[in-house]
């Protein structure tokens, strides 16, 4: 849980085409199988015979696995030095290999990102709402007890569960030790994943789960609500009282309580909403729609900001105005609990998804504003180009990474204000054209 690990889940998917190598995906399963296909290609270079393609692939995998096993041998000493017993280590790594599927998933950065309205269509789909209400009924006793103990709305806990694993249906079946070891060996974020791997071994050493039972996503997130090992060690709880913090089993009690405990630990305010959809008045100063600017709802009301029914938002606490799709989409007044959910996943779309799904599970209406669904999203490379141009013009002093964070949004606002257009901070095609001087 937490950090970029699940923020990746918000990115749209592009399936890699390997036709240039004569390889075509022959399965849509979690572990894609590629078959050789003698198809017509633009290159006049002859395709390798299918048996040669397979043979070369097997040789590459074998070579990678050999180097991986040498890395495991070296890692064993580092793990033992951090308190992991040799017996626990050897048992955990029995049968563990270099997992090429994990590496493919790690390196398959999508070219196009999913727009927030598309994400919310899925996050709060009729099926997810229906299944969530069913889960609330089925687990009402434990969810009521969790809410009473931690002060976190049971619908919010259920919404996290719904987005992370579809209420336990898709917890992930990749062996966590193998996934983390592969990523630690691969080296791109080796230090982070090696730390998570040591923590996973600590979990095994504590006896909460067996190595066989410790499964999850390709990135090492585990159980019903997808905790990464370090978060598990810090925040997971034994709600059932059986002596184990079991977030993997069919019984979701420990996982749901752990999620509530996590949110409570980061300051969940009981009785406060995550956010409220609002309407902005004509002539609203969009420079005020900034996470750093906080006002009481009564002060926002004096500026003409009201809920969708036209009423002033109750004084739940200081709040900011968030425009996830710029001036053309929905506007939200967000409170501290928005930032608390953000500790689970930093993406605005995820936080709004959890919040809105929890609202729907409470019987509240769908988002009322219309989204600008006709807009074409910027590609990953276009976002980087936009950042480079903002940097060259002196508006952005940050890394060019294609990620639209607060610094990029503020840079966009500053550029928009200078150009005399609505400073809503939204990265659109029109903005990129303006940056190009068109």
Buried (B, 14 or more C-beta within 10 A) or exposed (E): BBBEBBBBBBBEEEEEEEEEBBBEBEEEEEEEEBEBBEEEEEEEEEBBEBEEBBEEBEEEEEEBBEEBBEBBEEBBEEBBEEEBEEEBBEEBBEEBBBBBBBBEBBEEEBEBBBBBBBBBBEBBBEEBBEBBBEBBEEBEEBBEBBBEBBBBBBBBBBBBBBBBBBBBEEBBEBBBBBBBBBBBBBEEBBEBBBBBBBBBBBBBBEEBBEBEBBBBBBBBBBBBBBBBBBBBBEBBBBBBEEEBBBBBBEBBBBBBBBBBBBBBEBEBBEEBBBBBBBBBEEEBEBBBBBBEEBBBBEEBBEBEBBBBEEEEBEEBBBBBBBBBBBBBBBBBBBBBBBBBBBBBBBBBBBBBBBBBBBBBBBEEEEBEBEBBEEBEBBBBEBBBBBBEBBBEEEBBEBEBEBBBEEBBBBBBBBBBEEEEBBBBBBBBEEBBEBBEEE
